[in-house]
Amino acid sequence: MDGPSPFPWPRRRGRIETITFPLKKRVMPAIKMSMEEFQTGNEECNGICLACHEIQYGGCEPDARRYKCESCGARKVYGLEEALLMGRLDIEEDDEDERGDE
């Protein structure tokens, strides 16, 4: 096949050479929360803003997406369960020493 290739990568006689493209999205760190805070917040319908990391108390279903933040005004408030499924919420485990179990 002579002439320009319709593919965005170079092609040579049936063999495709790979070209790596830089990622456009940056990976954001997860917001840390204890299991007790998560359960209480989920029961009280709290959400979390992924922009400013503020908790929005009440009025946010567990599967909420892109609600308006009361603190910063960004439409990045997600329900706690939704943020957990997205990988943006990290549940910390309690140490056995802190609970006093031996």
Secondary structure by P-SEA (a helix, b strand, c coil): ccccccccccccccbbbbbbbcccccbbbbbbbcaaaaaaaaaabbbbbccccccccccccccccccccccccccccccaaaaaaaccbbbbbbbccccccc
